């Protein structure tokens, strides 16, 4: 998990080392991903070290505040590691991105509200004597055909580090997938960068699909990695083609290995300067072996965007196909969650994950403080682990939950509030919803993989599998995939 305020999201690359393994020694798995037949080398990958959230005495501080996070890169990174025969680097595991990879059956928002608030509390299956509280948001759904007019500029890394089957070739296939889901009137521009940036395709309507595909097909890797020049060029191109009131977004597809031009904090400052121009940023990571997860995440966080790791064709289809609306469009920005616990009912609490999204409590009412965005149909879920007071009365308040959000690129926030009483606490873990149970299993899986100090011993993956299997729907491919990953992780 990532350190609370030090996400050095340095766009780095995930080089698969196909040249070392040889194409003949590899195969495509059931997800359409390319994996060597031996564990992939990961010694050059860069992740931020984190200090995980600890229990807080509610009598000392009864309020917790954090920014929402809809990124899923940590889960898909772990998936490719496990499928390759190796457990993921502990520092790569962010529980909130595991939890938020999955969909939950929250109620649709009512009226003008952009999302619903869903609360549930039950005894914990994995922490003796503890309870779990789930805070879930569900964004209002829209169909892909109802997405606002869209202006996309793809910034493709064609540096020498992008060689390898799971890098530039997979980038091309991802772009082809997206073209099949955009509308004829949407526009696509293409900028590449290696030692310097170059506009390959001026913003072009998707109805000229053959022209766009030829530009994509001609991409070849080679040269240094001047990410700064590419980002500036892509933003300028997106700004020239900007659609007022539409979706304007730069999409970076890279292994993140910036070694020319600005890097680190200077690059983050550059990204922030373009955020005010109402152009969002999506970071798409590819490959492994020299991947810089830290920079990728921080760039997207500071660019009002989202961050995905693409390990397979099926993941590209999810991000650029079935979930395209939530990838491209924003229905609520600077979304913050604040949970105030009643110290007479809650002795102590800890937020599971979200270390790099934790905010100071005074930030909640500060509309100048940046926070995360929610797209249509997104579900955002957070779990708290609680120690409840033994003598708390059924009618006592357990917690107040407050949500602040702005409309896309709005300046003034709006407030939603919900409360939950002790009388709403489920009698047992099995009495909770299957969604609650499945999400708790996902959270525990992530906690075990990252070696959390809150897990007893090394953790019990068998118990996690049992809960996940009992709560999963056989018709949900993502849920059944998780069970398969847990089985494989047990062997590792």
DABEL-V716963 format. One record per residue. SS is DSSP state (hx for helix, st for strand, lp for the rest). PSI is psi as a letter, one per 30 degrees, with the letter a starting at -180 (none if undefined). Layout:
ss->SS psi->PSI
ss->SS psi->PSI
//
This chain:
ss->lp psi->l
ss->lp psi->k
ss->lp psi->k
ss->lp psi->e
ss->lp psi->g
ss->lp psi->i
ss->lp psi->j
ss->lp psi->h
ss->lp psi->i
ss->st psi->j
ss->lp psi->j
ss->lp psi->l
ss->st psi->l
ss->st psi->i
ss->lp psi->k
ss->lp psi->f
ss->lp psi->h
ss->hx psi->e
ss->hx psi->e
ss->hx psi->e
ss->hx psi->e
ss->lp psi->k
ss->hx psi->f
ss->hx psi->f
ss->hx psi->g
ss->st psi->l
ss->st psi->l
ss->st psi->k
ss->lp psi->a
ss->lp psi->f
ss->lp psi->g
ss->lp psi->g
ss->lp psi->l
ss->st psi->j
ss->st psi->k
ss->st psi->l
ss->lp psi->g
ss->lp psi->l
ss->lp psi->k
ss->lp psi->k
ss->lp psi->k
ss->lp psi->g
ss->lp psi->f
ss->lp psi->f
ss->lp psi->k
ss->st psi->k
ss->lp psi->l
ss->lp psi->k
ss->lp psi->k
ss->lp psi->l
ss->lp psi->j
ss->lp psi->l
ss->lp psi->k
ss->lp psi->l
ss->lp psi->k
ss->st psi->k
ss->st psi->j
ss->lp psi->f
ss->lp psi->f
ss->lp psi->e
ss->lp psi->j
ss->lp psi->g
ss->st psi->k
ss->st psi->k
ss->st psi->k
ss->st psi->l
ss->st psi->k
ss->lp psi->l
ss->lp psi->k
ss->lp psi->g
ss->lp psi->l
ss->lp psi->g
ss->hx psi->e
ss->hx psi->e
ss->hx psi->e
ss->hx psi->f
ss->hx psi->e
ss->hx psi->e
ss->hx psi->e
ss->hx psi->e
ss->hx psi->e
ss->hx psi->e
ss->hx psi->f
ss->lp psi->f
ss->lp psi->g
ss->lp psi->k
ss->lp psi->k
ss->lp psi->l
ss->lp psi->k
ss->hx psi->e
ss->hx psi->f
ss->hx psi->f
ss->lp psi->j
ss->lp psi->j
ss->hx psi->e
ss->hx psi->e
ss->hx psi->f
ss->hx psi->e
ss->hx psi->e
ss->lp psi->f
ss->lp psi->f
ss->lp psi->l
ss->lp psi->k
ss->lp psi->k
ss->lp psi->i
ss->lp psi->l
ss->lp psi->k
ss->lp psi->k
ss->lp psi->l
ss->lp psi->k
ss->lp psi->b
ss->lp psi->f
ss->lp psi->k
ss->lp psi->f
ss->st psi->l
ss->st psi->l
ss->st psi->k
ss->st psi->k
ss->st psi->k
ss->st psi->k
ss->st psi->k
ss->st psi->l
ss->st psi->k
ss->lp psi->k
ss->lp psi->f
ss->lp psi->f
ss->lp psi->j
ss->lp psi->k
ss->lp psi->g
ss->lp psi->l
ss->st psi->l
ss->st psi->k
ss->st psi->k
ss->st psi->k
ss->st psi->j
ss->st psi->k
ss->st psi->k
ss->st psi->j
ss->st psi->k
ss->lp psi->k
ss->lp psi->k
ss->lp psi->l
ss->lp psi->l
ss->hx psi->e
ss->hx psi->f
ss->hx psi->g
ss->lp psi->k
ss->lp psi->l
ss->lp psi->k
ss->st psi->k
ss->st psi->j
ss->st psi->k
ss->st psi->j
ss->st psi->k
ss->st psi->j
ss->st psi->k
ss->st psi->j
ss->lp psi->g
ss->lp psi->l
ss->hx psi->f
ss->hx psi->f
ss->hx psi->g
ss->lp psi->k
ss->lp psi->k
ss->lp psi->e
ss->lp psi->g
ss->lp psi->c
ss->hx psi->e
ss->hx psi->e
ss->hx psi->e
ss->hx psi->e
ss->hx psi->e
ss->hx psi->e
ss->hx psi->e
ss->hx psi->e
ss->hx psi->e
ss->hx psi->e
ss->hx psi->e
ss->hx psi->e
ss->lp psi->f
ss->lp psi->f
ss->lp psi->l
ss->lp psi->l
ss->lp psi->e
ss->lp psi->f
ss->lp psi->l
ss->st psi->k
ss->st psi->k
ss->st psi->l
ss->st psi->j
ss->st psi->k
ss->st psi->l
ss->st psi->k
ss->lp psi->c
ss->lp psi->f
ss->lp psi->l
ss->st psi->l
ss->st psi->k
ss->st psi->j
ss->st psi->e
ss->st psi->j
ss->st psi->l
ss->st psi->k
ss->st psi->k
ss->st psi->k
ss->hx psi->f
ss->hx psi->f
ss->hx psi->h
ss->hx psi->e
ss->hx psi->e
ss->hx psi->e
ss->hx psi->e
ss->hx psi->e
ss->hx psi->e
ss->hx psi->e
ss->hx psi->e
ss->hx psi->e
ss->lp psi->f
ss->lp psi->k
ss->lp psi->k
ss->lp psi->l
ss->lp psi->k
ss->lp psi->a
ss->lp psi->a
ss->lp psi->i
ss->st psi->i
ss->hx psi->e
ss->hx psi->e
ss->hx psi->e
ss->hx psi->e
ss->hx psi->e
ss->hx psi->e
ss->hx psi->e
ss->hx psi->e
ss->hx psi->e
ss->hx psi->e
ss->hx psi->e
ss->hx psi->e
ss->hx psi->e
ss->hx psi->e
ss->lp psi->g
ss->lp psi->k
ss->lp psi->j
ss->lp psi->k
ss->lp psi->g
ss->lp psi->a
ss->st psi->j
ss->st psi->j
ss->st psi->k
ss->st psi->k
ss->st psi->j
ss->st psi->k
ss->st psi->j
ss->st psi->l
ss->lp psi->f
ss->lp psi->g
ss->lp psi->i
ss->lp psi->j
ss->lp psi->g
ss->st psi->k
ss->lp psi->a
ss->lp psi->k
ss->lp psi->l
ss->hx psi->b
ss->hx psi->e
ss->hx psi->e
ss->hx psi->e
ss->hx psi->e
ss->hx psi->e
ss->hx psi->e
ss->hx psi->e
ss->hx psi->e
ss->hx psi->f
ss->hx psi->f
ss->hx psi->e
ss->lp psi->f
ss->lp psi->g
ss->lp psi->h
ss->lp psi->j
ss->st psi->l
ss->st psi->k
ss->st psi->k
ss->st psi->k
ss->st psi->j
ss->st psi->k
ss->lp psi->k
ss->st psi->a
ss->lp psi->l
ss->lp psi->e
ss->st psi->h
ss->lp psi->k
ss->st psi->i
ss->hx psi->e
ss->hx psi->e
ss->hx psi->e
ss->hx psi->e
ss->hx psi->e
ss->hx psi->e
ss->hx psi->e
ss->hx psi->e
ss->hx psi->e
ss->hx psi->f
ss->lp psi->g
ss->lp psi->h
ss->lp psi->a
ss->st psi->l
ss->st psi->k
ss->st psi->k
ss->st psi->k
ss->lp psi->j
ss->lp psi->f
ss->lp psi->l
ss->hx psi->e
ss->hx psi->e
ss->hx psi->e
ss->hx psi->e
ss->hx psi->e
ss->hx psi->e
ss->hx psi->e
ss->hx psi->g
ss->hx psi->d
ss->hx psi->f
ss->lp psi->g
ss->hx psi->e
ss->hx psi->e
ss->hx psi->f
ss->hx psi->e
ss->hx psi->e
ss->lp psi->l
ss->lp psi->k
ss->lp psi->f
ss->st psi->k
ss->st psi->l
ss->st psi->h
ss->st psi->k
ss->st psi->k
ss->st psi->k
ss->st psi->k
ss->st psi->j
ss->st psi->j
ss->st psi->k
ss->lp psi->j
ss->lp psi->f
ss->lp psi->f
ss->lp psi->f
ss->st psi->k
ss->st psi->e
ss->st psi->l
ss->st psi->l
ss->st psi->k
ss->st psi->k
ss->lp psi->j
ss->lp psi->a
ss->lp psi->g
ss->hx psi->e
ss->hx psi->g
ss->hx psi->g
ss->st psi->k
ss->st psi->l
ss->lp psi->k
ss->hx psi->e
ss->hx psi->f
ss->hx psi->f
ss->hx psi->e
ss->hx psi->g
ss->lp psi->j
ss->lp psi->f
ss->lp psi->f
ss->lp psi->k
ss->lp psi->k
ss->lp psi->a
ss->st psi->l
ss->st psi->l
ss->st psi->k
ss->lp psi->l
ss->lp psi->k
ss->lp psi->f
ss->lp psi->k
ss->st psi->k
ss->st psi->k
ss->st psi->k
ss->st psi->k
ss->st psi->k
ss->st psi->k
ss->st psi->k
ss->st psi->k
ss->st psi->j
ss->st psi->l
ss->lp psi->k
ss->lp psi->f
ss->lp psi->g
ss->lp psi->k
ss->lp psi->l
ss->lp psi->e
ss->lp psi->g
ss->lp psi->k
ss->st psi->k
ss->st psi->e
ss->st psi->l
ss->st psi->k
ss->st psi->k
ss->st psi->k
ss->st psi->k
ss->st psi->k
ss->st psi->l
ss->st psi->l
ss->lp psi->l
ss->lp psi->k
ss->lp psi->g
ss->lp psi->l
ss->lp psi->f
ss->lp psi->k
ss->lp psi->l
ss->st psi->l
ss->st psi->k
ss->st psi->k
ss->st psi->k
ss->st psi->l
ss->st psi->l
ss->st psi->k
ss->st psi->l
ss->hx psi->f
ss->hx psi->f
ss->hx psi->f
ss->lp psi->k
ss->lp psi->l
ss->lp psi->f
ss->lp psi->l
ss->hx psi->e
ss->hx psi->f
ss->hx psi->f
ss->lp psi->l
ss->lp psi->l
ss->hx psi->e
ss->hx psi->e
ss->hx psi->e
ss->hx psi->e
ss->hx psi->e
ss->hx psi->e
ss->hx psi->e
ss->hx psi->e
ss->hx psi->e
ss->hx psi->e
ss->hx psi->e
ss->hx psi->e
ss->hx psi->e
ss->hx psi->e
ss->hx psi->e
ss->hx psi->e
ss->lp psi->g
ss->lp psi->h
ss->lp psi->k
ss->lp psi->f
ss->lp psi->g
ss->lp psi->k
ss->lp psi->k
ss->lp psi->b
ss->lp psi->g
ss->lp psi->l
ss->lp psi->j
ss->hx psi->f
ss->hx psi->e
ss->hx psi->e
ss->hx psi->e
ss->hx psi->e
ss->hx psi->e
ss->hx psi->e
ss->hx psi->e
ss->hx psi->e
ss->hx psi->f
ss->hx psi->f
ss->lp psi->l
ss->lp psi->k
ss->lp psi->f
ss->lp psi->f
ss->lp psi->j
ss->hx psi->e
ss->hx psi->e
ss->hx psi->e
ss->hx psi->e
ss->hx psi->e
ss->hx psi->e
ss->hx psi->e
ss->hx psi->e
ss->hx psi->e
ss->hx psi->e
ss->hx psi->e
ss->hx psi->e
ss->hx psi->e
ss->hx psi->e
ss->hx psi->f
ss->lp psi->none
//
